[in-house]
Amino acid sequence: MSVTIRRQERQIKHVNVDMSTKLGNLTIADPVFTASGCAASGQELAAFNDLTAIGGVVTKSIQLNARAGRATPRMAETPSGMLNSIGLQGPGIDIFLNRDLPWLAEHEVTAVVSIAGQSVEEYSKLAGKLRGKPASMIEVNISCPNVEDRGQVFACDKSAAASVIQAVKRAAPASMPIFAKLSPDVTDIVSIASACMDSGATGLSLINTTLGMVIDTTTMRPLLAGVTGGLSGPAIRPLALRCVWQVHQAMPDVPLFGIGGIRTGLDALQFILAGASAVQIGTVLFNDPGAPQRISRELSEALAERGMDSVQQAIGLGHRPPEVIVPELPEPPGDTREDELYESAVADDED
Ligand code: SIN
């Protein structure tokens, strides 16, 4: 694909970029979504954003039963990021379906429901409860790092990940797209990604947080009550981008959500160029709750500045081969001098 990059045209007066993107059988008007866990079920963010103008809201991962989560402290600041050790606090799926999902539907917000089970059977029950409900997509959180039993991080094992996705596929509403949310804490993310796709996922959300910790040097003990937590924010952006790049390279037709430390339109553009069809915005919401609409606007301006009139044109564009520029070599000085001597000798002969 040939793209003209017009770097000089910085002063965009009116941006007319088609921001729609395809996620399975759905066409969504905008590629910027809120990430699970950072926007609850969307209500609080409505004061700062027109939630119908962004791609949609990915709700906090919901479990079968109410859960209080881990003990406090469960958040810590880190360089360019933060750690959370929430432990999937939530009201349970029934309250969510009666209270939160209807609010999103009434306000015409695209709802991506994130589900998290403690067993394959629980994932299946959660997916089944979405039948007939106004959810647009399911995000299957198989990668929460804050579970007591590391065996429950299904995304760290190919066959465990596959079993969950197969069960969700069987139980979920037939046409509802299913996105598996993967962990970066694996050696080969492409093999986990392909196990999920072979098991019936529509697409993938890349990535969840990566396991980290902080030690408080005053108390000389771990700062988080849960000892470890999930690291998010700009600190993990290069890691997330690498995962999107690798998975898109291996499976270019699979729709991907890019997630990890996105704060600006240019950050979002990096993920789209790496192969994401849409992005999710998480940690930035804690200090800039209006970020989703701002990032969407900045992304559309960045696309226009680069001569593109749709976001779909940019998906995976970073993978095109580099343009090879062959410099024109100047004439070697010796040749020119010889030509001149030859021409003057010919002229002498003719005289
Ligand atoms: C949590 O609630 O502990 C975070 C969920 C997640 O990272 O998946």
Boltz pocket constraint, residues with backbone or C-beta under 6 A from the ligand:
constraints:
  - pocket:
      binder: B
      contacts: [[A, 37], [A, 61], [A, 84], [A, 85], [A, 86], [A, 87], [A, 88], [A, 89], [A, 141], [A, 143], [A, 144], [A, 145], [A, 146], [A, 208], [A, 209], [A, 230]]
      max_distance: 6.0
